Amino acid sequence: MNVKLLNLLADAAATAETTGEAVEMSTGATIIYYAVQFVPLILIFVIFYFMLIRPQRKKDKEAKKMLESLKVGDRICTIGGIYGTIVRIKDDVLTIEVGEQKTQLVFARWAVRNVEQLSVTNDAETLI
């Protein structure tokens, strides 16, 4: 139906150009004409939603779930690249042990990049 109406509008415009007459559209035709103009904008928004916004929300949700599920004994990597084992959790503050001397460092919970599933090899020992 829309294709027929658009074809009629195009034919009327072509006829008006050749005869020099002004084309007057009805209110319904005007609404459809402007709606067709906004379809590409709407399609761009839908594409951005499914390719950018939705995956980022999913990634943020997974990161939040990971941070909430941290527990003592987890092997983590911080955003600074420090590998350690959680020895204490108090609210949003984590104390981790790193290195051969088991040095304790204090980090904010948000500074954890991920929980390590694999063992990390150090010069002195293999940490699990």
For each residue, the residues with C-beta under 8 A, 3 or more apart:
1: 4 5
2: 5 6 32 36
3: 6 7
4: 1 7 8
5: 1 2 8 9 29 32
6: 2 3 9 10 32 36
7: 3 4 10 11
8: 4 5 11 12
9: 5 6 12 13 23 25 29 33
10: 6 7 13 14
11: 7 8 14 15
12: 8 9 15 16 23
13: 9 10 16 17 23
14: 10 11 17 18
15: 11 12 18 19 21
16: 12 13 19 20 21 22 23
17: 13 14 20
18: 14 15
19: 15 16
20: 16 17
21: 15 16
22: 16
23: 9 12 13 16
24:
25: 9 29 30 33
26: 29 30
27: 30 31
28: 31 32
29: 5 9 25 26 32 33
30: 25 26 27 33 34
31: 27 28 34 35
32: 2 5 6 28 29 35 36
33: 9 25 29 30 36 37
34: 30 31 37 38
35: 31 32 38 39
36: 2 6 32 33 39
37: 33 34 40
38: 34 35 41 42
39: 35 36 42 43
40: 37 43 44
41: 38 44 45
42: 38 39 45 46
43: 39 40 46 47
44: 40 41 47 48
45: 41 42 48 49
46: 42 43 49 50
47: 43 44 50 51
48: 44 45 51 52 53
49: 45 46 52 53 54
50: 46 47 53 54
51: 47 48 54 55
52: 48 49 55 56
53: 48 49 50 56 57
54: 49 50 51 57 58
55: 51 52 58 59
56: 52 53 59 60
57: 53 54 60 61
58: 54 55 61 62
59: 55 56 62 63
60: 56 57 63 64
61: 57 58 64 65
62: 58 59 65 66
63: 59 60 66 67
64: 60 61 67 68
65: 61 62 68 69
66: 62 63 69 70 112 114 115
67: 63 64 70 109 110 112
68: 64 65
69: 65 66
70: 66 67 74 76 86 89 94 109 112 115
71: 74 86 89
72: 86 87 88 89
73: 85 86
74: 70 71 85 86 115
75: 83 84 85 115 116 119 120 127 128
76: 70 83 84 85 86 94 96 112 113 114 115 116
77: 81 82 83 112 113 114 116
78: 81 82 83 84 96 107 111 112 113
79: 111 112 113
80: 111
81: 77 78
82: 77 78 96 98 105
83: 75 76 77 78 98 116 120 127
84: 75 76 78 96 97 98 105
85: 73 74 75 76 96 97 98 127
86: 70 71 72 73 74 76 89 94 95 96
87: 72 95 96 97 104
88: 72 94 95
89: 70 71 72 86 93 94 95 109
90: 93 95
91:
92: 108 109 110
93: 89 90 106 107 108 109
94: 70 76 86 88 89 106 107 108 109 112
95: 86 87 88 89 90 104 105 106 107
96: 76 78 82 84 85 86 87 104 105 107
97: 84 85 87 102 103 104 105
98: 82 83 84 85 102 103 105
99: 102 103 122 124
100: 122 124 125
101:
102: 97 98 99
103: 97 98 99
104: 87 95 96 97
105: 82 84 95 96 97 98
106: 93 94 95
107: 78 93 94 95 96 111 112
108: 92 93 94 111
109: 67 70 89 92 93 94 112
110: 67 92
111: 78 79 80 107 108
112: 66 67 70 76 77 78 79 94 107 109 115
113: 76 77 78 79
114: 66 76 77
115: 66 70 74 75 76 112
116: 75 76 77 83 119 120
117:
118:
119: 75 116 126 127 128
120: 75 83 116 126 127
121: 126 127
122: 99 100 125 126 127
123:
124: 99 100
125: 100 122
126: 119 120 121 122
127: 75 83 85 119 120 121 122
128: 75 119
